[in-house]
Amino acid sequence: MEKPDVIFRPWVLADKPDLIKHANNKKIFDNMRDMFPHPYTSEAADQFLSKVAGFEPQQVFAIEVNSEAVGSVGIFPQEDIERINAELGYWVAEEYWGNGIATKAAKFIIEYGFKTFPVSRIFAIPFPNNIASQKVLQNSDMLLEATIPNSLIKNNVIMDKQIYAIRRDIRPKF
Ligand SMILES: CC(C)(COP(=O)(O)OP(=O)(O)OC[C@H]1O[C@@H](n2cnc3c(N)ncnc32)[C@H](O)[C@@H]1OP(=O)(O)O)[C@@H](O)C(=O)NCCC(=O)NCCS
């Protein structure tokens, strides 16, 4: 299959049906922080769309393919003594997996994050069994910095926290 054209643009209220259709997936929930809702209800979609519309500058982008919102990618600057860092996150609709979309999204958000926020480090925390996401981060020149044993819990399973990161000063140009 030919690689699809991918556009990153702000979420809009009209994306609600696409958002619910694609985000309401246990396989996506299983790999996200618990703040990601499951089931992905109409109210959850309203809450998300209202929250992301309030970010200034923009922090969360819809991933658009064939005029449809098929995923999300975001950057989250941290606070207090950790304010020189930002966390990135993404998900892609299951029917679009394996087309390089998340890799494009990660590269986009790293570039955008360093351009937009005064952070020196962007990190991500994929679960140890999420090999696809680890590949996405490696494709984006993020390095596994550390593994902190048995420090996360998801679906009642305790697992290692793997921290991937990229630094502004040693960042490649995509
Ligand atoms: C992880 C996720 C975003 C990947 O999206 P995607 O658009 O399919 O990713 P890409 O196509 O850019 O890249 C996937 C890479 O993982 C590899 N991959 C996919 N599934 C794999 C598996 N089960 N085992 C090993 N590698 C795998 C692909 O071959 C590809 O590597 P390559 O570029 O070296 O060929 C998507 O699966 C998803 O949304 N998962 C649920 C949510 C999630 O995990 N979010 C990230 C939280 S940290």
Ligand as a Chemical Component Dictionary entry (heavy atoms), coordinates in Angstrom:
data_LIG
# 
_chem_comp.id                   LIG 
_chem_comp.type                 NON-POLYMER 
_chem_comp.pdbx_formal_charge   0 
_chem_comp.three_letter_code    LIG 
# 
loop_
_chem_comp_atom.comp_id 
_chem_comp_atom.atom_id 
_chem_comp_atom.alt_atom_id 
_chem_comp_atom.type_symbol 
_chem_comp_atom.charge 
_chem_comp_atom.model_Cartn_x 
_chem_comp_atom.model_Cartn_y 
_chem_comp_atom.model_Cartn_z 
_chem_comp_atom.pdbx_ordinal 
LIG C1  C1  C 0 2.220  2.564  18.710 1  
LIG C2  C2  C 0 1.459  3.151  17.533 2  
LIG C3  C3  C 0 1.227  4.626  17.765 3  
LIG C4  C4  C 0 2.267  2.906  16.254 4  
LIG O1  O1  O 0 1.602  3.555  15.177 5  
LIG P1  P1  P 0 2.014  3.251  13.654 6  
LIG O2  O2  O 0 1.501  4.384  12.830 7  
LIG O3  O3  O 0 1.585  1.893  13.301 8  
LIG O4  O4  O 0 3.611  3.316  13.758 9  
LIG P2  P2  P 0 4.651  3.325  12.556 10 
LIG O5  O5  O 0 4.023  2.675  11.362 11 
LIG O6  O6  O 0 5.199  4.696  12.395 12 
LIG O7  O7  O 0 5.858  2.458  13.127 13 
LIG C5  C5  C 0 5.632  1.257  13.796 14 
LIG C6  C6  C 0 6.963  0.525  13.911 15 
LIG O8  O8  O 0 6.777  -0.545 14.807 16 
LIG C7  C7  C 0 6.983  -1.773 14.116 17 
LIG N1  N1  N 0 6.016  -2.676 14.712 18 
LIG C8  C8  C 0 4.681  -2.606 14.682 19 
LIG N2  N2  N 0 4.147  -3.601 15.399 20 
LIG C9  C9  C 0 5.194  -4.323 15.892 21 
LIG C10 C10 C 0 5.295  -5.470 16.724 22 
LIG N3  N3  N 0 4.221  -6.074 17.209 23 
LIG N4  N4  N 0 6.535  -5.910 17.028 24 
LIG C11 C11 C 0 7.644  -5.281 16.554 25 
LIG N5  N5  N 0 7.597  -4.173 15.786 26 
LIG C12 C12 C 0 6.385  -3.719 15.462 27 
LIG C13 C13 C 0 6.764  -1.451 12.667 28 
LIG O9  O9  O 0 7.438  -2.366 11.828 29 
LIG C14 C14 C 0 7.384  -0.076 12.587 30 
LIG O10 O10 O 0 8.793  -0.139 12.620 31 
LIG P3  P3  P 0 9.691  0.296  11.344 32 
LIG O11 O11 O 0 9.411  1.748  11.115 33 
LIG O12 O12 O 0 11.093 0.051  11.784 34 
LIG O13 O13 O 0 9.227  -0.561 10.215 35 
LIG C15 C15 C 0 0.070  2.452  17.372 36 
LIG O14 O14 O 0 0.264  1.078  17.346 37 
LIG C16 C16 C 0 -0.882 2.808  18.490 38 
LIG O15 O15 O 0 -1.615 3.786  18.415 39 
LIG N6  N6  N 0 -0.879 1.990  19.565 40 
LIG C17 C17 C 0 -1.753 2.226  20.707 41 
LIG C18 C18 C 0 -1.423 3.527  21.443 42 
LIG C19 C19 C 0 0.052  3.672  21.784 43 
LIG O16 O16 O 0 0.756  2.699  21.960 44 
LIG N7  N7  N 0 0.508  4.924  21.891 45 
LIG C20 C20 C 0 1.876  5.203  22.273 46 
LIG C21 C21 C 0 2.021  5.199  23.755 47 
LIG S1  S1  S 0 3.735  5.432  24.241 48 
# 
loop_
_chem_comp_bond.comp_id 
_chem_comp_bond.atom_id_1 
_chem_comp_bond.atom_id_2 
_chem_comp_bond.value_order 
_chem_comp_bond.pdbx_ordinal 
LIG C1  C2  SING 1  
LIG C2  C3  SING 2  
LIG C2  C4  SING 3  
LIG C2  C15 SING 4  
LIG C4  O1  SING 5  
LIG O1  P1  SING 6  
LIG P1  O2  DOUB 7  
LIG P1  O3  SING 8  
LIG P1  O4  SING 9  
LIG O4  P2  SING 10 
LIG P2  O5  DOUB 11 
LIG P2  O6  SING 12 
LIG P2  O7  SING 13 
LIG O7  C5  SING 14 
LIG C5  C6  SING 15 
LIG C6  O8  SING 16 
LIG C6  C14 SING 17 
LIG O8  C7  SING 18 
LIG C7  N1  SING 19 
LIG C7  C13 SING 20 
LIG N1  C8  SING 21 
LIG N1  C12 SING 22 
LIG C8  N2  DOUB 23 
LIG N2  C9  SING 24 
LIG C9  C10 SING 25 
LIG C9  C12 DOUB 26 
LIG C10 N3  SING 27 
LIG C10 N4  DOUB 28 
LIG N4  C11 SING 29 
LIG C11 N5  DOUB 30 
LIG N5  C12 SING 31 
LIG C13 O9  SING 32 
LIG C13 C14 SING 33 
LIG C14 O10 SING 34 
LIG O10 P3  SING 35 
LIG P3  O11 DOUB 36 
LIG P3  O12 SING 37 
LIG P3  O13 SING 38 
LIG C15 O14 SING 39 
LIG C15 C16 SING 40 
LIG C16 O15 DOUB 41 
LIG C16 N6  SING 42 
LIG N6  C17 SING 43 
LIG C17 C18 SING 44 
LIG C18 C19 SING 45 
LIG C19 O16 DOUB 46 
LIG C19 N7  SING 47 
LIG N7  C20 SING 48 
LIG C20 C21 SING 49 
LIG C21 S1  SING 50 
# 
